[in-house]
Amino acid sequence: MLLKKVFMRGYIIYVIALIIGWLVVEPKDIFLPVITLTLIFGVFNIYIFLKTPNVKKQ
């Protein structure tokens, strides 16, 4: 449960970082920051998915 809260906060930080990156970096150079942030966020998402137990409802 704690990891999901961290994930949601991380997602908000991710979106804010993308907005700041979009405003700071010139539009032609935005590709690398977007890819980097997306990969970091994706790895963290996979970590949360693997860390939480899969509970099957019967």
trRosetta pair geometry for C-beta under 8 A, 3 or more apart (Angstrom, degrees):
i j d omega theta_ij theta_ji phi_ij phi_ji
1 4 5.8 -52 -155 30 35 111
1 5 6.9 33 149 -15 64 102
2 5 5.7 -54 -155 35 37 111
2 6 6.4 37 148 -18 68 105
3 6 5.4 -52 -147 39 36 113
3 7 6.1 44 150 -26 66 102
3 48 4.7 165 157 -133 122 98
3 51 6.0 163 -94 90 169 133
3 52 6.3 -144 64 -61 139 102
4 7 5.3 -46 -146 32 34 118
4 8 6.6 35 154 -19 64 100
4 48 7.1 122 -79 -173 53 132
4 52 7.7 48 -50 -78 96 145
5 8 5.8 -51 -149 34 33 109
5 9 6.5 29 152 -13 64 105
6 9 5.8 -56 -148 41 32 109
6 10 6.0 38 150 -23 66 108
6 48 7.7 -170 77 -96 104 125
7 10 5.4 -55 -146 37 29 115
7 11 6.4 34 153 -24 64 102
7 44 7.2 167 -113 135 78 106
7 45 6.8 88 -138 -106 116 69
7 48 5.3 25 -73 -87 126 170
8 11 5.6 -47 -148 30 33 113
8 12 6.7 33 152 -17 62 101
9 12 5.7 -52 -152 35 36 111
9 13 6.4 35 150 -16 66 106
10 13 5.6 -55 -147 40 33 111
10 14 6.1 42 150 -27 66 104
10 41 6.7 157 147 -127 110 88
10 44 6.1 -123 169 125 161 152
11 14 5.3 -48 -147 32 32 118
11 15 6.5 31 155 -17 64 101
11 41 7.3 92 -100 -152 59 126
12 15 5.9 -53 -150 35 31 108
12 16 6.4 30 152 -16 64 107
13 16 5.7 -56 -146 40 32 111
13 17 6.1 34 154 -21 66 107
14 17 5.8 -56 -147 36 27 111
14 18 6.5 29 153 -19 62 104
14 37 6.0 140 -149 170 85 112
14 41 4.9 49 -110 -89 144 140
15 18 5.7 -51 -150 34 32 112
15 19 6.5 32 152 -18 64 104
16 19 5.7 -54 -150 35 33 111
16 20 6.3 30 153 -16 67 106
17 20 5.7 -53 -144 40 32 109
17 21 6.0 35 155 -20 65 108
17 37 5.7 177 107 -122 127 143
18 21 5.6 -54 -144 39 29 113
18 22 6.2 34 154 -24 64 105
18 33 7.8 154 -118 128 57 105
18 34 6.5 60 -129 -111 99 80
18 37 6.2 -164 -72 94 84 160
19 22 5.6 -52 -149 33 30 113
19 23 6.5 22 154 -13 63 107
20 23 5.8 -61 -149 40 32 107
20 24 5.9 17 159 -11 70 114
21 24 6.0 -62 -133 44 28 101
21 25 5.4 -2 -180 8 70 117
21 30 6.6 118 139 -141 100 87
21 33 4.3 -168 -159 131 141 149
21 34 7.0 174 111 -62 146 67
21 37 7.2 -137 -16 -24 157 144
22 25 7.0 -50 -110 50 16 89
22 27 7.8 30 -159 -99 72 71
22 30 6.1 37 -110 -129 62 135
25 29 5.1 -119 176 91 107 99
25 30 5.2 143 99 -90 123 67
25 33 5.9 -177 -16 3 160 142
26 29 5.0 64 63 21 86 104
26 30 7.4 -128 93 -41 41 81
27 30 5.6 -29 -149 -14 38 121
29 32 6.8 -32 177 24 72 105
29 33 7.9 61 134 -2 78 103
30 33 6.2 -65 -161 46 51 105
30 34 5.8 47 150 -22 82 113
31 34 6.0 -68 -151 39 26 109
31 35 6.2 21 160 -16 67 111
32 35 5.9 -56 -142 39 29 108
32 36 6.2 29 160 -19 65 109
33 36 5.7 -57 -143 38 31 112
33 37 6.2 26 162 -14 67 108
34 37 6.1 -58 -145 40 27 105
34 38 6.1 26 157 -19 63 112
35 38 5.7 -58 -144 39 28 112
35 39 6.3 27 159 -19 65 107
36 39 6.0 -57 -148 36 27 108
36 40 6.4 24 156 -15 63 107
37 40 5.8 -55 -146 38 32 110
37 41 6.1 27 157 -15 66 110
38 41 5.9 -58 -144 42 28 108
38 42 6.0 31 155 -22 64 110
39 42 5.6 -54 -142 37 29 113
39 43 6.4 31 158 -19 64 103
40 43 6.0 -54 -150 34 29 109
40 44 6.5 26 153 -15 62 108
41 44 5.7 -56 -150 39 33 112
41 45 6.3 37 151 -23 66 106
42 45 5.5 -52 -146 34 32 114
42 46 6.5 33 155 -18 65 102
43 46 5.8 -52 -149 36 32 110
43 47 6.4 37 150 -22 64 105
44 47 5.5 -51 -149 34 34 116
44 48 6.6 34 153 -18 65 102
45 48 5.8 -52 -150 35 32 110
45 49 6.4 33 151 -20 64 106
46 49 5.5 -54 -147 36 34 114
46 50 6.3 25 157 -12 67 108
47 50 6.1 -61 -146 42 27 104
47 51 6.0 26 157 -22 65 114
48 51 5.7 -59 -139 38 28 112
48 52 6.3 20 166 -16 66 107
49 52 6.7 -59 -145 34 23 101
